[in-house]
């Protein structure tokens, strides 16, 4: 068995203004603009980049290239749940399990308690979402669904270059990506019951593929980032005029929602200032952009939130997961 070592920093947050002292806190701890400590855990693991991340009341879950991990809310007690992935990438979850994309290889179900794993599909898969009954995923062939009992895999739509997906009660929402022949992306939805593809927003120029978490949906709107344009967008779920929630962003990569805000990671532009990198918070109804973390020491890729925390991954070899209060 391989020996795993990590630096564990435990952080418990009582609200967003009074974090309790952390144990083994490094002397050069960074602080966000609101005064919350930025604490990194699961560092120095003998694996490569930290990629996708999700969180709920049961804990925070993330992928490294070769494995899947969890920790208690706030980052305490990280443990590895599953391993032997070629490139564990993005993921989704329900109350009992994680659904992990082993990028361009397969889709795997991993129990949250670290029990058995199950391969749900094998294909060039890029993104996954779940509802109460089914698992939805994209591949180079389009948009697919499989019941959680694995009774069948069915095609929902033939969509060119599908990438990020999200679901609500009635629809699957898809953000497509550009390619070398067509540098445009679309935001569409597909009825779960079957039917025509419905356009939510007209095509816009996009960079070819940053990450498979560029789209989210709530009860009213669809939200997405446009890395090339440097914008955070929203539009009504039934379609309508898109609204720019934030602009002049330095390569927005991924986003997550809570009840009031959108949280976005900024990769920083190639050749630009490292001071542009960070994690921001934008009100869903529009308003001032607030920094959760910002600066040359911040490397942010995917993002997740729970009731009290914001978490982000770095996708840098030897990096960990960083947490701050909201």
N, C-alpha and C positions, 0 to 999 in steps of 0.2 A: 504493500500500500504506500502510495506516495505521501511524503510528509508535507503538510500544508502549514505555512506560517502566515500570520497577518498582524497588523497593528490594529487593535480594537480600541476605539474611542466611544464610550457610552454617553449618550445624550438623552436626557428626558426634558421635554419642553412643557412648561406650565403656561399655556397661552403663548403669545408671540412676544411678550415683553419681559419675561422673567425666567429665562432658562436656568435650570439647576446646574451646579458645577459638574463638569465632565471628569471622569476618571482617566488618568494617564494622558491628560490633554497636553499636546505639544506646546512648547513655549511660543511658537510663532503662529498660533491659531489666527486665521483670518476672521473678520467680522463683516457681515453684510451691511448695507447702508442703513438698515433699521436697527443695528446694534446686535443682531443675533449672531452667534458664532457659526461659522461654516466648518463643520466637522466631517472628516473623511474616514470611512471605515472600509474593511475588506481590501486593504492595500497589500502589495508585496506577495500576492498569491502567485504560485508558479504557473500561471496561465496568461494569455494575452488580454486583449482589450475587453473592457466592460461595455456592453452594448445596450440592450433594451431594459426597461424597468417599469414595474407596475406596483401599486400599493393600495391597501384597504385597511380596515380595522384589525385584520388578522396579522398584518406585517407588511414588509416591503420585500419584493422579489425581483431578481435581476439575472441577466445572462452574462457570463463571460464566454469567450470563444468556445471553450470546451465543456462548459458546465452551467448549471442553474443553481442559484443561491437564494436564501431567505434570511431575514433578520426581524427581530421584534420592531414594532413602531419606534422610530427614532434612531434605529441602527444597532441596537444591542444584540449580542449573541448571534453573529452571523454563522450560518452553517450551509454546507453544500447539500443540495437535494438530489441532484442527478449529474452524471458526467458522461464522457465518451461521445460528445457532440463534435461534429466537424467545425461548425461555426454557428453556435447558438446565437440568435440575433434578436428579433423582436418577439413579443409575447403578449398574450391576453389571459384573463382569468375569470373564473366564476367562484362560487363559494367553496368548492372542493378541490379544484385542480387548476393548473397552469397549462396553457396551450402554446408550445414553443416552436418557432420556426428555426429549423436547422437550415440555414440559408441555402437556397437552390438545391436542397437535398430532400427534406421531408418535414412533416408536421408531427409533433410528438406531444402526447398528453402526459403530464407529470403531476402526481398527487401532491397537494400542498404539505401533507404530512411526511413526504419523502418516501412513499411506498413505490409500488410498481409503476413503470412507464409503459406507454402504448403508442405505437406508430399509427397515426390516423390516415396519413396520405404520404405518398412519395412522388415528388415532382419538383420543378424549379419554383418553389414557393417563396413568396416575399413578405406577405402580411397576413394577419389573422385577427378575427373578432369573434365574440361569442354572445349568444343570448341564452334563454332558459333551456332551450331544447337542442340547439344546433351550433356547429362550428362553421364559420365562413372563412374562406381563404382565397388569395389571389395567386395565380401563377402566370407564366407566359401565355397560357391558353385562355385565360379569362378569370371569371369569378365563379367559385364553387361553394357548395354546402355539403356537410355531412352531419347526420344526426349523431348525437353523443353516444348512442348505442352502436355506432359504426355499421348500421344496416345497409348503407349505400352511400355513394358519392354522386351528386348530381350537379350539372352545370346550370348556373343561374343566368349567366350572360356571357356573350363573347365580346370582350372589351380589350382594345389594343392598349398595351403597356399599363395595365392596372397596377396600382401600388398601394397606397394607404387606404384602409377601409374602416368603417364604423357602422354600428347598427342601432336602430330603435325598434319599436314594436312592429312596424310594418315594412320597413325598407332597409336595404344595405346601401350605404353611401360610399362612393369610390372616388378617389383622386388619382388621375392618371399622370404619367410622367412623360417627358419628351424623350426623343431618341435622336440619333444622328441625322435621320431623314426628316423628322418633324419635331421641332423644338417648341411644342405647345402642350399644355396640360389642360384637362377638363375636370370639372366637378359634377358628378352625376349621381343618380340614385336608381336602384333596381327594386321593384316590389318583391318581397319575400314570397308572395303567392304566385309569382311569375308575371311576366308582362314586359312592356317596352321599357327601354332605358330612357330616363327622364333627365334632361339637362337642368342643372341648378345654376350654373354660371358658365358663360361663354369661355372658349379656350383662351389661355394666356400663355405667353412665353415662360418656359421653366428651364432650369438647369437639369441636366440628365442625372436624376437619381441621387438624392442625398440620404434619405432614410425613410423607412416605412412607417412613420408616425407623424405624418404631416396633416392629419385630418381628425377632427372630433365632432361630435354632435350632442346637443342637449335637447330639451323638450321643444324648442322653438327654432333654433338655428343650426347651421353647419359652419364650422370654423376650420380654416386651413392657413398654412403659411406658403408664401411664394418666395423661395430663396433668391431667385434671380432678381426679382423686383424689390426684395427687402421689405415685404409687407406681411402683415397679419390681416386676414380677411374674414368676413362672415357674410352669410346670405340666408334668407328664410329657407326652411327645409323644402317647401313646395316650389322654390324657385323665385327669383326676383332680382332686383338690382343689388349686386354685391356692395358691401360697405367696407372701407378701409378702417380697421381699428388702430393700426399702428403702421408707420412707414419709416423709411430710411434706417431699417434694421440691418445689421451686419450678418448676413447669411442666416436667417432663422431656419432652424433644423427640425425641431419637433415641438409639440404642444400638449398640454393637459388642461383639464377644466376642473373647477369646483363650482359651487353655486353662484359665485359672484364674478370670478376672474378667469382669465386665460393666462397660463404660464408658458413661456416660450424660451427655448435655448437658442443662443446666438453663437455660431461657430467662429465668427470673425472672418472678414474678407481676406482672400489670398493677397498678400502684399500690403494689407492694411495694418492699422494699428492694433496691437494686442489688447489695448484698453477697450476695444469694442466688444470683446468677448464677454459672455455672461449669461445670466438668467433674468428674465424680466417678468413683471406682472402687469396685465392690462385689463381694465374693467370690461366686462362683456358689453355693457351699454355705451362704451366709449369714454374717454377721459385720459388723464395723464398716465404715461408709462412710468412704472416704478421699478427700480433695480432691486432684485433679490440678491444678486451677486454680480460683480462687475470687475474686470481688470485682467491684466496679463497672466495672473496666476490661476485664473478660472478657465477650465477646459470642460465644456458642457456639450452633451450630445442628446440623449433622450432624457425625458423629465416625467415625473409622477408626483401626485399629491395625495395626502390623506387629510384627516380633519385638522391636524396641527402642523404638518411638515411639508416641505418641498424637497424632493430628492432628484439628483441628476447623475448621469453616468458621464464618463469622459471619452471612451473609446480610444484610450491611449494605453499602450503596453505597460503593465505594472501599476496602473491607476486603480482607484477604488470608486466607491459611491460617496457622494457628498450630500449632506443634509443640512437644512436650515429651517428655522421656524418660518411660518408664512409672514 
